[in-house]
Amino acid sequence: MVNRREAMKKMLAMISAGLLYPLLTRTGETLADPPAHKVDKKTALYQTHPEEGKMCMNCQHFLPPKGMSSHMMGDGMNMEGMNGSMGMGGMMSGACTIVAGSISPMGYCRFYQKRS
């Protein structure tokens, strides 16, 4: 039979573990780990231009707009041939599995993870 003191200790330990679990599981998070729900652009540090050659169109989280050619989504993309009405400024926005809202293929955020 468990005495009252032991029961209180066990209950306190279970409550503490339940309250601390969310905090303890987040400590190993990296910037590239996707969150449980979509985050706003400000939180993601989203910008509409590339950073050090990293851009959304080369990120594994980027969802291209319908009609955007799949051959454009690789490492060997040649941007010199993109001019006229389909130039980089005229590209349609896509989406992201992490960041809410429309996403520019030329954008960048802290969740960038190179497409493999």
C-alpha positions as CSV (number, residue, x, y, z in Angstrom):
1,M,0.0,0.0,0.0
2,V,1.3,3.5,-0.9
3,N,1.3,6.0,1.8
4,R,0.0,9.6,1.3
5,R,3.5,11.1,1.1
6,E,4.6,8.7,-1.6
7,A,1.4,9.3,-3.6
8,M,1.9,13.1,-3.4
9,K,5.6,12.8,-4.6
10,K,4.5,10.7,-7.5
11,M,1.7,13.0,-8.4
12,L,4.0,16.1,-8.2
13,A,6.6,14.3,-10.4
14,M,4.0,13.5,-13.1
15,I,2.6,17.0,-13.1
16,S,6.2,18.5,-13.3
17,A,7.1,16.1,-16.2
18,G,3.9,17.1,-18.0
19,L,4.6,20.8,-17.7
20,L,8.3,20.6,-18.6
21,Y,7.9,18.2,-21.5
22,P,7.1,20.9,-24.1
23,L,10.1,23.0,-23.0
24,L,12.5,20.0,-22.9
25,T,11.5,18.8,-26.4
26,R,12.2,22.2,-28.0
27,T,15.8,22.6,-26.8
28,G,17.1,20.4,-29.6
29,E,15.3,22.4,-32.3
30,T,17.3,23.9,-35.1
31,L,16.3,26.7,-37.4
32,A,15.7,24.3,-40.2
33,D,13.3,22.1,-38.1
34,P,9.7,22.7,-39.3
35,P,7.3,24.0,-36.6
36,A,4.0,22.2,-35.8
37,H,2.0,24.9,-37.6
38,K,2.7,27.6,-40.1
39,V,4.4,30.7,-38.8
40,D,4.1,34.3,-40.0
41,K,6.7,35.9,-42.2
42,K,8.0,38.1,-39.4
43,T,8.8,35.1,-37.2
44,A,10.4,33.3,-40.1
45,L,12.6,36.3,-40.9
46,Y,11.2,36.1,-44.4
47,Q,12.6,38.4,-47.1
48,T,11.7,38.7,-50.8
49,H,15.4,38.4,-52.0
50,P,18.0,35.7,-51.7
51,E,20.6,35.5,-49.0
52,E,24.1,34.3,-49.9
53,G,22.7,32.4,-52.9
54,K,20.0,30.7,-50.9
55,M,16.5,31.2,-52.2
56,C,13.1,29.6,-51.6
57,M,12.9,28.0,-55.1
58,N,15.8,25.7,-54.0
59,C,14.4,25.0,-50.5
60,Q,12.7,21.7,-49.7
61,H,9.9,23.5,-48.0
62,F,8.9,25.6,-51.1
63,L,5.8,24.6,-53.0
64,P,6.0,26.0,-56.5
65,P,3.0,27.7,-58.1
66,K,1.0,25.6,-60.5
67,G,2.7,25.7,-63.9
68,M,6.2,26.4,-62.7
69,S,8.4,24.0,-64.6
70,S,10.0,21.3,-62.4
71,H,13.3,21.7,-64.3
72,M,13.5,25.2,-62.7
73,M,13.6,23.7,-59.2
74,G,17.1,22.3,-59.3
75,D,20.7,23.4,-58.5
76,G,21.6,23.9,-62.1
77,M,19.1,26.7,-62.8
78,N,20.4,29.2,-65.3
79,M,18.9,32.6,-64.5
80,E,20.4,34.3,-67.5
81,G,17.8,32.9,-69.8
82,M,14.9,34.3,-67.7
83,N,13.9,37.6,-69.2
84,G,10.8,39.2,-70.7
85,S,7.4,38.6,-69.2
86,M,8.6,35.5,-67.3
87,G,11.6,37.3,-65.8
88,M,12.5,36.7,-62.1
89,G,10.4,39.7,-61.1
90,G,7.4,38.3,-63.1
91,M,7.5,34.9,-61.5
92,M,4.3,33.8,-59.7
93,S,4.5,33.3,-56.0
94,G,4.4,29.9,-54.5
95,A,3.8,28.6,-51.0
96,C,5.7,27.1,-48.1
97,T,5.1,24.2,-45.8
98,I,6.3,26.3,-42.9
99,V,5.7,30.0,-43.6
100,A,2.2,31.3,-44.1
101,G,1.2,33.4,-47.1
102,S,2.5,33.7,-50.6
103,I,6.2,33.1,-51.1
104,S,8.5,34.5,-53.7
105,P,10.7,31.9,-55.4
106,M,13.5,34.4,-54.9
107,G,12.7,34.8,-51.2
108,Y,14.6,33.5,-48.2
109,C,13.9,32.8,-44.5
110,R,15.5,31.2,-41.5
111,F,13.9,27.8,-42.2
112,Y,15.8,27.4,-45.5
113,Q,16.9,23.9,-46.1
114,K,18.5,23.0,-49.4
115,R,16.5,20.7,-51.6
116,S,18.2,17.3,-51.9
